[in-house]
Amino acid sequence: MQIQKESLDTIFNTARTYPGWLNTPVEDNLLKQVYELMKLGPTSMNCCPARIVFVKSKEAKERLKPCLAPFNVDKTMAAPVTAIVAYDLHFYEKMDVLWPHADAVSIFKGNDSLISETALRNGSLQGAYLIIAARSLGLDCGPMSGFNAAKLDQEFFPEGILKSNFLCNLGYGDPTSLYPRGARLAFDTVCEVL
């Protein structure tokens, strides 16, 4: 079953990356709803390595501010919420619950390159699901790089088990802040059917 055009517009066709935000708060319950949708997206072996920190309070924003590239400071401070999309390098410790069909823990334990590769790839997928879920529930998104990951990880994840992947501002976008939509590459430039 295909979803309706209106839904496709909300998620993709007319959705935009917002640099400016309306001064409208985002309730914690809505963030929980975003997560409840996001968590249903597939990951390899259902490993679910993403970890999200929703930065909302003034104090938490001040902790985040020194980690940001200068061109990301104003828009991030103005956003009602900034999600730190991170991944857990100990995700495999929950595999007995998430993938009970086989001994998945032993596949990962002690294999640092497989752990890192799996966590980053699947955490990135889950970050994309977060964007889709947020848009589906009426939030606008501003995903971005442009931050000092080592500094951010030291501030928010000093134990060294979680690693930041990207940031995503969330809220209700100010349409006057939008630039014209950037170009996208054509199918024939990007894709090959064999």
Secondary structure as UniProt FT lines:
FT   HELIX           5..8
FT   HELIX           9..13
FT   HELIX           28..38
FT   TURN            39..40
FT   HELIX           44..46
FT   STRAND          50..55
FT   HELIX           58..64
FT   HELIX           65..67
FT   HELIX           70..78
FT   STRAND          81..88
FT   TURN            89..90
FT   HELIX           91..94
FT   HELIX           95..98
FT   TURN            100..103
FT   HELIX           104..108
FT   TURN            109..110
FT   HELIX           112..136
FT   TURN            137..138
FT   STRAND          140..144
FT   HELIX           149..156
FT   TURN            158..159
FT   STRAND          162..171
FT   HELIX           175..177
FT   HELIX           187..190
//
